[in-house]
Amino acid sequence: MVCRRHEGLIVKKMLNWIFIAVCWVGLSAFAQAQDLAGSVLIVIGDAQVTDAKGASHALTRGEKVYAGQSIATGANGHVNLRMVDGAAVIVRASSRLKIEEYFVDTVTPSKSRIKLNLENGVVRSITGKAGEASKESYRLNTPLAAIGIRGTDFVVQANNEVTRVLVQSGAIVMTPLSADCSRDSLGPCKSATSRDLTAAMRNAYLELRSRADAPVFVPAEKAIESPNLIAPPRQDEPRVGGDKGNNKASAVSQDFFVADAKSNSAVGDIKNQVSSTTKPDVPVVTPTVPQKIWWGRWEEYANGDSSKTVQAVRSSEREVSSSNPVFGLLREKTDEFALPNEGVVSFKLADSESYLVNLDKTLTSATVTSPSLTIDFANRKYNTALTVNVPGISPVGIQSQGSITFQGYFISESNSPSTNVDGTLNRDGSQAGYLFQRFLNNGTSVVGATRWIR
């Protein structure tokens, strides 16, 4: 009897520990999903990401980034991030940026919280949906200053001795860190030492030195140490959208590529075709529908065919909107979006390209069947599903639902760690496109690119 009672107590304790472990795993996964900050759109040269525990690894294109991580670039490094709210953060060479907090409340955007910390170097920040809706909860800190926004595209250069900020669209307020302006708080500080800067003051900047009481205004004719001169922008940065005092943020509807003559001559060479094994109910795009969404493969996955690369499909009229390890997705470039405000539309798949990425990084062709994409324009929501068919393995399902930003970007709310869907609408909502990736249990993954029409 005693033994049985003792055994019962042991079993009960074991069950309690199992329950606690399961809850901990579930909460950890939930926390990670909540902490998702964005993804890597472009990475060039030496770039590292470090987590909260100090573990580092080389940053890769398409990789997700999370709150608590730091991104560091070497002398030849450059990173373009697209954040979950459609914002852009560009980390230029020889810089270190920590994403301290990036919480986006999709139900009540005004409750979102964003805090970045530029430890050294040069960073460009372009406000997204959360920043626009919660300006009082956005903060970029440097070793010396706190920077708040009013719908903005700005560039900051910082180290332990000086902070400089240049505004390219919108406006900012910069305040020295002090007892009255804690680095732990959110939003702009407001004090006698605060200074405003707007895009109307073109090419001028604010400068705060370590022993100064307040930032000083440096006019354009004396701006010899502008952040854009210390670490010039690359051609693959978004172009500046604000002009002549226009205080509207340029957001990320701007061009992530500037074309050269070679890329212009190659435009149109990529023809993404639906496999002949696709179900016949998938419509074929007709020549009368102008294409507004494109994609190409990154060079390492182009199999030596330069006409299939992102470099070939990019142009001055197109911008990169999404990326994963295999594909880059582009859309028509525009400064203004005119998405419908009402209606629920079922889109039809026009083109697709998909593969199984093997362990040795080779690609096995796949096909897409059973596609569906529904967009609720009134509530800015999307819901999509499709099946990927790879010879020799079971069909792989892709499902995602979420919200759509005012710039047309898809923000997934599926919270599935094994599936990534990253998409966009064109300027009038007549076409859509997205990239997908699903990780399989054996270390392989399926990836694909899709384009949809009404």
GISULCOR-V492603 format. One record per backbone hydrogen bond with DSSP energy under -0.5 kcal/mol. CO is the residue of the C=O (numbers start at 1). NH is the residue of the N-H. E is the energy in kcal/mol with one decimal. If there is no record, write none. Layout:
co = {CO | CO}
nh = {NH | NH}
e = {E | E}
This chain:
co = {1 | 2 | 3 | 4 | 5 | 6 | 7 | 8 | 9 | 10 | 11 | 12 | 13 | 14 | 15 | 16 | 17 | 18 | 19 | 20 | 21 | 22 | 23 | 24 | 25 | 26 | 27 | 28 | 29 | 30 | 31 | 33 | 35 | 37 | 38 | 39 | 39 | 40 | 42 | 44 | 45 | 46 | 47 | 48 | 49 | 50 | 51 | 55 | 57 | 60 | 63 | 65 | 65 | 66 | 69 | 70 | 71 | 72 | 74 | 74 | 78 | 79 | 79 | 80 | 80 | 81 | 81 | 82 | 83 | 85 | 87 | 88 | 89 | 89 | 90 | 90 | 91 | 95 | 96 | 96 | 97 | 98 | 98 | 99 | 101 | 102 | 103 | 103 | 104 | 108 | 109 | 113 | 114 | 115 | 115 | 116 | 117 | 117 | 120 | 121 | 122 | 123 | 124 | 125 | 126 | 128 | 129 | 130 | 134 | 135 | 137 | 139 | 140 | 141 | 144 | 145 | 146 | 147 | 148 | 152 | 153 | 153 | 154 | 155 | 156 | 157 | 158 | 161 | 162 | 163 | 164 | 165 | 166 | 166 | 169 | 170 | 171 | 172 | 173 | 174 | 175 | 178 | 181 | 182 | 191 | 193 | 195 | 197 | 198 | 200 | 201 | 205 | 206 | 207 | 208 | 209 | 216 | 217 | 218 | 219 | 220 | 222 | 223 | 226 | 226 | 227 | 234 | 243 | 246 | 250 | 253 | 260 | 261 | 262 | 263 | 264 | 266 | 269 | 271 | 275 | 279 | 281 | 286 | 288 | 292 | 294 | 296 | 297 | 298 | 299 | 302 | 304 | 305 | 306 | 308 | 309 | 310 | 315 | 317 | 319 | 322 | 326 | 327 | 328 | 329 | 329 | 330 | 331 | 343 | 343 | 345 | 345 | 347 | 348 | 350 | 351 | 353 | 354 | 355 | 355 | 356 | 356 | 357 | 358 | 362 | 364 | 365 | 366 | 367 | 369 | 372 | 373 | 374 | 375 | 375 | 376 | 376 | 380 | 381 | 382 | 383 | 384 | 385 | 386 | 387 | 387 | 388 | 388 | 389 | 390 | 395 | 396 | 398 | 400 | 401 | 402 | 403 | 405 | 408 | 409 | 410 | 411 | 415 | 416 | 418 | 420 | 422 | 423 | 424 | 426 | 427 | 430 | 431 | 432 | 433 | 434 | 435 | 436 | 437 | 438 | 440 | 444 | 445 | 446 | 447 | 448 | 449 | 450 | 451 | 451 | 452 | 453}
nh = {5 | 6 | 7 | 8 | 9 | 10 | 11 | 12 | 13 | 14 | 15 | 16 | 17 | 18 | 19 | 20 | 21 | 22 | 23 | 24 | 25 | 26 | 27 | 28 | 29 | 30 | 31 | 32 | 33 | 34 | 35 | 36 | 67 | 84 | 65 | 41 | 82 | 62 | 80 | 78 | 47 | 74 | 59 | 72 | 57 | 70 | 54 | 51 | 49 | 63 | 40 | 37 | 38 | 69 | 99 | 50 | 97 | 48 | 77 | 94 | 44 | 81 | 91 | 41 | 42 | 83 | 89 | 39 | 86 | 129 | 83 | 126 | 81 | 91 | 92 | 124 | 79 | 73 | 119 | 120 | 71 | 100 | 117 | 68 | 115 | 104 | 105 | 113 | 106 | 111 | 112 | 103 | 139 | 100 | 101 | 141 | 98 | 119 | 96 | 158 | 92 | 156 | 90 | 154 | 88 | 132 | 133 | 134 | 137 | 138 | 114 | 116 | 147 | 118 | 177 | 142 | 175 | 140 | 173 | 127 | 168 | 169 | 125 | 166 | 123 | 164 | 121 | 210 | 159 | 208 | 157 | 206 | 155 | 168 | 153 | 199 | 150 | 197 | 148 | 195 | 146 | 181 | 178 | 185 | 194 | 215 | 174 | 172 | 201 | 202 | 204 | 218 | 165 | 216 | 163 | 212 | 207 | 219 | 205 | 222 | 223 | 224 | 226 | 229 | 230 | 231 | 237 | 246 | 170 | 253 | 334 | 264 | 265 | 266 | 267 | 267 | 269 | 271 | 273 | 278 | 282 | 283 | 289 | 290 | 332 | 330 | 328 | 310 | 301 | 302 | 305 | 306 | 308 | 309 | 297 | 313 | 314 | 318 | 333 | 331 | 329 | 298 | 324 | 296 | 321 | 322 | 294 | 319 | 377 | 378 | 347 | 375 | 373 | 453 | 285 | 451 | 449 | 366 | 357 | 447 | 358 | 364 | 445 | 361 | 358 | 356 | 391 | 354 | 389 | 387 | 385 | 347 | 383 | 345 | 377 | 380 | 381 | 404 | 376 | 402 | 374 | 400 | 372 | 398 | 369 | 389 | 390 | 396 | 367 | 393 | 397 | 388 | 386 | 384 | 413 | 382 | 411 | 408 | 425 | 405 | 412 | 403 | 417 | 419 | 439 | 437 | 435 | 410 | 433 | 429 | 338 | 454 | 426 | 452 | 424 | 450 | 422 | 448 | 420 | 446 | 443 | 440 | 357 | 438 | 355 | 436 | 353 | 434 | 350 | 351 | 432 | 348}
e = {-2.4 | -2.8 | -2.9 | -2.3 | -2.0 | -2.0 | -2.6 | -2.4 | -2.3 | -2.6 | -2.5 | -2.0 | -2.6 | -2.4 | -2.5 | -2.4 | -2.6 | -2.6 | -2.3 | -2.5 | -2.5 | -2.5 | -2.9 | -2.5 | -2.5 | -2.4 | -2.8 | -2.4 | -2.2 | -2.4 | -1.8 | -1.0 | -2.4 | -2.6 | -2.6 | -0.7 | -2.5 | -2.7 | -2.8 | -1.9 | -0.6 | -2.7 | -2.5 | -2.7 | -1.7 | -2.6 | -1.9 | -2.5 | -2.5 | -1.8 | -2.3 | -2.6 | -1.8 | -1.8 | -2.9 | -2.6 | -2.7 | -2.9 | -1.7 | -2.3 | -2.8 | -0.5 | -2.7 | -2.5 | -1.6 | -0.6 | -1.9 | -2.2 | -2.2 | -2.6 | -2.4 | -2.8 | -2.8 | -0.6 | -0.7 | -2.5 | -2.3 | -2.7 | -1.8 | -1.2 | -3.3 | -1.2 | -2.5 | -4.2 | -2.9 | -0.6 | -0.6 | -2.5 | -0.9 | -2.6 | -2.0 | -3.0 | -1.7 | -1.0 | -2.1 | -2.9 | -2.7 | -1.0 | -2.8 | -2.5 | -2.1 | -2.9 | -2.8 | -2.3 | -1.8 | -2.3 | -1.9 | -1.9 | -2.2 | -1.1 | -2.6 | -2.5 | -2.1 | -2.8 | -2.8 | -2.5 | -2.2 | -2.1 | -1.8 | -2.7 | -3.3 | -1.5 | -2.6 | -2.8 | -2.2 | -2.9 | -2.1 | -2.1 | -1.8 | -2.7 | -2.7 | -2.1 | -2.9 | -0.5 | -2.5 | -2.3 | -1.8 | -2.1 | -2.5 | -2.3 | -2.8 | -0.6 | -1.8 | -1.1 | -1.5 | -0.7 | -2.9 | -2.4 | -1.5 | -1.4 | -2.0 | -3.1 | -2.0 | -2.9 | -2.2 | -1.9 | -2.4 | -0.6 | -2.1 | -1.7 | -1.4 | -2.3 | -0.7 | -1.7 | -2.2 | -2.3 | -1.4 | -1.5 | -0.9 | -0.8 | -1.0 | -2.0 | -1.8 | -0.9 | -0.6 | -1.0 | -2.1 | -0.5 | -0.6 | -1.8 | -1.8 | -0.7 | -1.8 | -0.8 | -1.4 | -3.1 | -2.4 | -1.4 | -2.5 | -1.5 | -1.9 | -0.9 | -1.9 | -1.3 | -3.4 | -1.4 | -1.7 | -1.6 | -2.5 | -2.3 | -2.6 | -2.4 | -2.4 | -1.8 | -2.9 | -1.4 | -2.6 | -2.6 | -2.3 | -0.7 | -0.7 | -2.7 | -0.6 | -2.6 | -0.8 | -2.3 | -2.5 | -2.1 | -0.5 | -2.4 | -0.8 | -2.2 | -1.3 | -2.0 | -2.7 | -2.6 | -0.5 | -0.6 | -3.0 | -2.7 | -2.2 | -2.9 | -2.0 | -2.7 | -0.9 | -0.8 | -2.1 | -1.9 | -2.7 | -1.9 | -2.9 | -2.2 | -2.1 | -2.8 | -2.5 | -0.5 | -0.6 | -2.8 | -1.9 | -1.8 | -0.5 | -3.3 | -1.9 | -2.9 | -2.9 | -2.3 | -3.1 | -2.0 | -1.6 | -2.4 | -0.6 | -2.0 | -0.6 | -1.0 | -2.6 | -2.0 | -2.5 | -2.3 | -2.4 | -1.4 | -2.3 | -1.1 | -2.1 | -3.5 | -2.6 | -2.0 | -2.4 | -2.0 | -3.1 | -2.4 | -1.6 | -2.9 | -3.5 | -2.5 | -2.5 | -2.3 | -2.0 | -1.2 | -3.0 | -1.6 | -2.1 | -3.5}
